[in-house]
Amino acid sequence: MNHKEIITNWKEFKIPALFSRSHNINLESDFIITISGPRRAGKTFVCFQIIEELIKKGISRENILYINFEDNKLIGADSNDLEKLLEVYFELYNPNKDKKIYLFLDEIQTVKNWDSWVRKIHDINKKIKFVLTGSSSKLLSKEISTVLRGRILNKEIFPLSFKEIVLWKGLKYNLKTIDYSEDKTEIKKLFNKFIQEGGYPAVTYQKVNREEVLQSYYESMIFKDIVERYKIEDVKKIKMLANLLLESTSKDISYSKLANKLKSIGMNTSKNTIIEFLSYFEDAYLFFQNIKYEYSQGKQLGSIKKVYFIDNGMLNSISFKFSKDTGKLLENLIFLELRRRNKKIFYNRDNYECDFIIQEKEKVVQAIQVTENLNSENEKREVEGILEAMNKFKLKEGFIITLDEEKKIERKDKKIHVLPVWKWLLGKI
């Protein structure tokens, strides 16, 4: 490995033109900053954005180093390489050691024993500020919990939100007056595209073959982030399970039923293996499980799960039938937005179902119901579902998110806000 070449490449590197992302990453704390999220969601560009912000604040380029460990030149790198790269960086750049030095290490999870090395440097040199990225939620939990416990502050980056896309298009809005805005029609057009095509930056910002690009992302996540990472031998089985989960997006899943479906096509799989594989999917930010709210944690863990997928556009590129199932796409989109907003999410099911329950600390603070539209056939069910949750959790207000309806429903002392999804996405929870 030519460590000098790696450092020299950064010295000559020109940061590409960027669209500003919402990141609220604070570099003033004493913590190691970690940025996790799905592959190609924009973690690298967030790093570049932060670097540009630092330079604008007067930080010398010599005091900033960025390395992407998915570079072919760095395949097989370990902690010794990290040590050597740092030595070469100090030699070639001669940074001002009296001022803070910023090290951006992209896709760090590919480096063997990286966490021990980062802890060592962090503990002995407080002038060095680490910003680490990885395409695995484990980057910030199981794999480093003992080594870096209490030293990290994590931020998650997801594909673009609808609000980010609206701002990128240069559309200005005020939610109080948006119904009378000239941009309302354009905003709604953007949303109709967003619900089908999702928010991956490459297919939003560039003229590319959307389906081809998103299919390649999906394959990379399956093979690089799951098969290679966890040394899966039966690739066919993990791909078939992914197909079953795709079909179940926004629906209930049963570990036993999934195991039986695989068994029926000649793939003997235990329930425990299904659970293990699902944890790999979640770590790779490909699929997510949502559990029923229970006051007992034991009951929560044993409850029926609902499954969601990382991006509507990728979902439609892989499984074309979803493009016609607007209700499922809408529910998936809202789950992702709640995750993007760092909400603790459950669902409620007693006599009726309420799609999303939001918990803060130990208290339920919000109930959200999702339906494509309200009509004579479904209104009673949808309203009763959210009212049941509101009564259960002592909430005075609740939300029903639809494609394009807006009104208020009042039941005794309860107020239900029916909102168009595009307006909800542009607002605050």
C-alpha positions in Angstrom: 0.0 0.0 0.0 1.4 3.4 -1.0 0.4 5.6 2.0 2.2 8.6 0.5 0.0 8.4 -2.7 -3.2 8.3 -0.6 -2.3 11.4 1.3 -1.0 13.2 -1.8 -4.3 12.4 -3.6 -6.3 14.3 -1.0 -3.9 17.2 -1.1 -4.7 17.6 -4.8 -8.4 16.7 -4.5 -11.0 19.3 -5.5 -14.2 19.2 -3.5 -17.1 18.8 -6.0 -20.1 21.2 -6.2 -22.4 20.4 -3.4 -26.1 20.8 -2.5 -26.4 21.6 1.2 -27.8 18.8 3.3 -29.5 19.2 6.7 -27.1 17.6 9.2 -26.9 19.6 12.5 -23.5 18.0 13.2 -21.6 19.9 15.9 -17.8 19.6 15.8 -17.3 21.6 19.0 -18.0 18.7 21.4 -15.3 16.4 22.8 -17.0 13.4 21.2 -15.9 11.3 18.3 -18.5 12.1 15.6 -19.9 9.0 13.8 -22.1 9.3 10.7 -24.0 6.1 9.7 -26.6 5.4 7.1 -27.3 3.3 4.0 -24.8 3.1 1.1 -25.0 6.0 -1.3 -27.3 8.1 0.9 -24.9 11.0 1.0 -22.6 10.4 3.9 -19.5 11.4 1.9 -21.1 14.6 0.6 -22.0 15.5 4.1 -18.3 15.1 5.0 -17.4 17.4 2.1 -20.0 19.9 3.2 -18.6 20.0 6.7 -15.1 20.4 5.3 -16.2 23.4 3.2 -17.9 24.9 6.2 -14.7 24.5 8.2 -12.7 26.2 5.4 -15.2 29.1 5.3 -14.6 29.5 9.1 -10.9 30.0 8.4 -9.6 26.4 9.2 -6.6 25.7 7.0 -6.9 22.9 4.4 -3.6 21.6 5.9 -5.5 20.8 9.1 -8.1 18.7 7.4 -7.6 15.1 6.1 -10.3 13.0 4.3 -9.7 9.3 3.4 -12.3 7.0 1.8 -11.5 3.4 2.8 -13.6 1.9 0.0 -10.9 3.2 -2.4 -9.4 0.1 -4.1 -5.9 1.2 -3.0 -7.0 0.7 0.6 -8.5 -2.7 0.4 -7.3 -4.8 3.3 -6.2 -1.8 5.4 -5.8 -2.3 9.2 -4.9 -0.2 12.2 -1.2 -0.3 11.2 -2.1 1.4 8.0 -4.1 4.0 9.9 -1.0 4.7 12.0 1.2 5.0 8.8 -1.3 7.3 7.1 -1.3 9.6 10.0 2.5 9.7 10.1 2.7 10.5 6.4 -0.1 13.2 6.7 1.9 15.0 9.4 5.1 14.7 7.3 3.5 16.0 4.0 1.0 18.5 5.3 2.8 19.8 8.4 -0.5 20.9 10.0 -0.6 23.5 12.8 -0.5 21.2 15.8 -1.6 24.0 18.1 -4.9 24.1 16.4 -7.5 21.4 15.9 -6.9 18.8 13.2 -9.9 17.2 11.6 -9.7 13.6 10.4 -12.6 12.4 8.1 -12.4 8.6 7.8 -15.1 7.4 5.3 -16.5 3.8 5.5 -14.2 3.1 8.4 -15.8 -0.3 9.1 -13.7 -1.9 6.4 -10.5 -1.3 8.4 -9.5 -4.1 10.8 -9.2 -3.0 14.4 -10.0 0.6 13.5 -11.9 1.2 16.8 -9.0 0.5 19.1 -6.7 2.8 17.1 -9.3 5.6 17.0 -9.7 5.3 20.8 -5.9 5.4 21.3 -5.5 8.6 19.2 -8.6 10.2 20.7 -7.4 9.6 24.3 -3.8 10.9 23.8 -4.3 13.8 21.4 -7.3 16.0 22.1 -6.4 18.3 19.2 -7.5 15.6 16.7 -11.2 15.6 15.9 -12.5 12.4 14.3 -15.5 12.3 11.9 -16.2 8.6 11.0 -18.7 7.2 8.6 -20.0 3.7 8.0 -22.7 1.8 6.1 -23.7 -0.2 9.1 -25.7 0.7 12.2 -23.4 -1.7 14.1 -20.7 0.9 13.6 -22.2 2.6 16.5 -23.5 -0.2 18.7 -22.5 -3.8 19.1 -19.1 -3.7 17.4 -17.6 -0.7 19.3 -19.7 -0.5 22.4 -17.0 -1.7 24.7 -14.1 0.0 23.0 -15.6 3.5 22.4 -18.3 3.6 25.0 -19.1 7.1 26.1 -16.7 8.6 23.4 -19.0 8.8 20.4 -21.9 11.0 19.2 -23.8 9.4 16.3 -25.7 11.1 13.4 -27.7 9.1 10.9 -27.9 10.2 7.2 -30.8 8.9 5.1 -31.6 9.5 1.4 -32.9 13.1 0.8 -36.1 14.2 2.5 -38.9 15.8 0.6 -38.0 19.2 2.2 -34.4 19.0 1.0 -35.6 18.3 -2.6 -38.0 21.2 -2.5 -35.3 23.6 -1.2 -32.8 22.2 -3.8 -35.3 23.1 -6.5 -35.3 26.6 -5.2 -39.0 26.6 -4.2 -39.9 28.8 -1.2 -42.9 28.2 0.9 -44.7 29.4 4.0 -47.0 26.7 5.4 -49.5 29.3 6.6 -49.9 30.7 3.1 -48.8 27.8 0.9 -52.4 27.1 -0.4 -52.2 30.5 -2.1 -48.6 30.2 -3.3 -47.6 30.1 -6.9 -45.2 27.2 -6.1 -48.0 25.0 -4.6 -48.6 23.2 -7.9 -44.9 22.6 -8.5 -44.4 21.3 -4.9 -47.3 18.8 -5.4 -45.7 17.7 -8.7 -42.4 17.2 -6.9 -44.2 15.1 -4.3 -45.9 12.9 -6.8 -42.4 12.1 -8.2 -40.9 11.7 -4.8 -43.3 9.1 -3.5 -42.5 6.9 -6.5 -38.8 7.7 -7.1 -37.6 8.2 -3.6 -34.7 10.4 -2.5 -31.3 8.9 -3.4 -29.1 11.9 -4.3 -27.7 10.4 -7.6 -31.1 9.9 -9.1 -32.4 13.2 -7.8 -29.5 15.5 -8.8 -28.2 13.7 -12.0 -29.6 12.5 -15.3 -29.1 8.8 -14.9 -31.0 5.6 -15.5 -32.9 5.6 -12.2 -33.9 1.9 -12.2 -30.5 0.7 -13.2 -28.7 2.9 -10.5 -31.0 1.9 -7.7 -30.9 -1.8 -8.6 -27.1 -1.6 -8.5 -27.3 0.1 -5.0 -29.6 -2.7 -3.8 -27.2 -5.4 -5.1 -24.2 -3.7 -3.4 -26.1 -3.5 -0.1 -27.0 -7.2 -0.3 -23.5 -8.4 -1.3 -21.1 -5.9 0.3 -23.0 -4.9 3.5 -24.5 -8.3 4.2 -23.0 -11.3 2.3 -19.4 -10.2 2.5 -19.6 -8.5 5.9 -21.2 -11.5 7.6 -19.7 -14.2 5.4 -23.0 -15.6 4.3 -22.5 -18.8 2.4 -26.1 -19.4 1.1 -26.4 -16.3 -1.0 -29.6 -17.6 -2.7 -31.4 -17.9 0.7 -30.6 -14.4 1.8 -31.7 -13.0 -1.6 -34.9 -15.0 -1.4 -35.6 -13.7 2.1 -35.1 -10.2 0.9 -37.6 -10.8 -1.9 -40.2 -12.0 0.7 -39.6 -8.9 2.8 -39.9 -6.7 -0.3 -43.4 -8.2 -0.9 -44.2 -7.5 2.8 -43.2 -3.9 2.9 -45.7 -1.9 5.1 -47.2 -5.2 6.2 -47.0 -7.6 9.2 -44.3 -10.3 9.1 -44.0 -13.5 11.0 -40.6 -15.2 11.5 -42.3 -18.6 11.5 -44.2 -17.9 8.3 -41.1 -16.6 6.5 -39.2 -19.7 7.5 -42.1 -21.9 6.2 -42.2 -20.1 2.9 -38.4 -20.7 2.4 -38.9 -24.3 3.4 -41.7 -24.7 0.8 -39.2 -23.9 -2.0 -36.5 -26.2 -0.6 -34.6 -23.8 1.6 -34.7 -25.2 5.1 -34.4 -22.3 7.5 -35.0 -22.0 11.2 -36.9 -19.2 12.8 -33.6 -18.1 14.6 -31.9 -17.8 11.3 -34.6 -15.6 10.0 -34.2 -13.4 13.1 -30.5 -13.3 12.5 -30.7 -12.4 8.8 -33.3 -9.6 9.6 -30.8 -8.1 12.1 -28.2 -8.0 9.2 -30.8 -6.2 7.0 -31.4 -3.7 9.7 -27.7 -3.1 10.3 -27.3 -2.4 6.6 -30.2 0.1 6.6 -32.1 -2.0 4.0 -35.1 -3.1 6.0 -36.5 -1.9 9.3 -38.9 -3.6 11.8 -41.6 -1.7 13.7 -43.0 -3.3 16.8 -46.3 -3.0 18.6 -46.4 -0.7 21.6 -46.6 -2.6 24.8 -46.1 -1.4 28.4 -44.1 -4.6 29.0 -40.8 -4.8 27.1 -41.1 -8.6 27.0 -44.4 -8.3 25.2 -42.9 -5.8 22.8 -40.2 -8.2 21.8 -42.7 -11.0 21.3 -45.2 -8.9 19.3 -45.9 -9.1 15.5 -43.6 -6.9 13.5 -44.2 -4.7 10.6 -41.5 -4.2 8.0 -40.4 -1.2 6.0 -37.8 -0.5 3.3 -35.1 2.1 2.9 -36.4 4.0 -0.2 -39.6 4.0 -2.3 -37.6 4.5 -5.5 -35.4 1.5 -4.9 -38.5 -0.5 -3.9 -40.2 0.3 -7.2 -37.0 -0.4 -9.2 -36.8 -3.9 -7.7 -40.4 -4.8 -7.3 -42.4 -2.9 -10.0 -45.9 -3.8 -8.7 -45.4 -1.4 -5.8 -45.8 1.7 -8.0 -49.5 1.0 -8.1 -49.9 0.5 -4.4 -49.9 4.1 -3.3 -51.2 3.3 0.2 -48.2 1.1 1.0 -45.8 3.6 -0.5 -47.3 6.4 1.5 -47.0 4.4 4.8 -43.4 3.4 4.0 -42.5 7.0 3.2 -43.9 8.3 6.5 -42.1 5.6 8.5 -38.8 6.7 6.8 -39.5 10.4 7.6 -40.1 9.5 11.2 -36.8 7.6 11.3 -35.1 10.6 9.5 -36.4 12.8 12.3 -35.0 10.4 14.9 -38.3 9.4 16.4 -38.9 6.3 18.5 -41.6 4.6 16.6 -44.2 1.9 17.4 -47.6 0.9 16.2 -50.8 0.3 18.2 -53.2 -2.6 17.7 -56.2 -3.4 20.0 -59.6 -3.5 18.4 -58.3 -1.3 15.6 -54.9 -0.3 14.4 -53.0 3.0 14.5 -50.0 3.0 12.2 -47.5 5.0 14.2 -47.1 5.8 17.8 -44.3 8.2 18.8 -42.6 7.9 22.2 -40.4 10.4 23.9 -38.6 9.2 27.0 -41.2 7.0 28.6 -44.3 8.8 27.3 -46.3 8.4 24.1 -46.6 11.9 22.7 -48.2 11.4 19.3 -50.4 9.1 17.2 -50.4 9.1 13.4 -52.7 7.2 11.1 -51.9 6.8 7.4 -54.4 6.3 4.6 -54.4 7.2 0.9 -57.7 8.9 1.3 -60.7 9.0 3.6 -64.0 7.7 2.1 -67.3 6.1 3.1 -65.7 2.7 3.2 -62.7 3.4 5.4 -63.3 6.6 7.4 -64.9 4.8 10.4 -62.0 2.3 10.6 -59.3 4.9 10.3 -60.9 7.4 12.7 -61.6 4.7 15.3 -58.0 3.4 15.0 -56.5 6.7 15.9 -59.2 7.5 18.5 -58.5 4.2 20.2 -54.8 5.1 20.4 -55.5 8.7 21.6 -57.8 7.4 24.4 -55.3 4.7 25.4 -52.3 7.2 25.6 -54.4 10.2 26.8 -53.7 12.3 23.8 -55.9 15.3 22.9 -54.7 15.6 19.3 -53.9 13.1 16.6 -53.0 13.1 12.9 -54.4 11.3 9.9 -52.0 11.7 6.9 -53.5 11.4 3.4 -52.4 12.1 -0.1 -54.3 15.4 -0.4 -57.1 15.9 2.1 -57.1 18.6 4.8 -59.8 19.0 7.5 -60.4 18.7 11.2 -62.4 15.9 12.9 -63.6 16.5 16.4 -64.9 13.8 18.8 -65.8 15.1 22.2 -62.6 16.5 23.6 -60.4 14.9 20.9 -59.2 16.8 17.8 -57.9 14.9 14.7 -55.9 16.8 12.1 -56.3 15.4 8.6 -53.3 16.6 6.6 -51.9 16.2 3.0 -48.7 14.2 3.2 -46.7 16.8 1.2 -47.7 19.5 3.7 -46.8 17.3 6.7 -43.4 16.5 5.2 -42.6 20.2 4.9 -43.6 21.0 8.5 -42.4 20.0 11.9 -43.8 17.3 14.1 
